[in-house]
Amino acid sequence: MRPRKIPLRKCVACQEMMPKKELIRVVRTPDEQIMIDLTGKKSGRGAYLCGKVSCFKLAKKSKALDRALKQSVSADIYDTLEQDFIRVEDEFIAHKEAVTDDEGES
């Protein structure tokens, strides 16, 4: 049996290619809302960021999310996203380590 292909995505801040499961998705929903999507399944245009706050700050500084989501993102939305990002970061890292441990046991 052939090994399964792992989908890769590029972090909009640091431009590093990583497996999709290791990145956090920021999505612009069809009703123009911008939010963090941990499931990766919400409908809308998505942009991927590493799970690091430093990458989020770089994206904010360079307006990378504006380009990736094809919509201007206001400063207050960036601030809200940054708070969500910090809160989600620990949960995301714990989930990523759990997935890695599960794959190692197989």
Secondary structure as GFF3:
##gff-version 3
##sequence-region A 1 106
A	DSSP	beta_strand	8	10	.	.	.	ID=ss1
A	DSSP	beta_strand	17	19	.	.	.	ID=ss2
A	DSSP	three_ten_helix	20	22	.	.	.	ID=ss3
A	DSSP	beta_strand	23	28	.	.	.	ID=ss4
A	DSSP	beta_strand	34	37	.	.	.	ID=ss5
A	DSSP	beta_strand	45	50	.	.	.	ID=ss6
A	DSSP	alpha_helix	53	62	.	.	.	ID=ss7
A	DSSP	alpha_helix	64	69	.	.	.	ID=ss8
A	DSSP	alpha_helix	75	105	.	.	.	ID=ss9
###
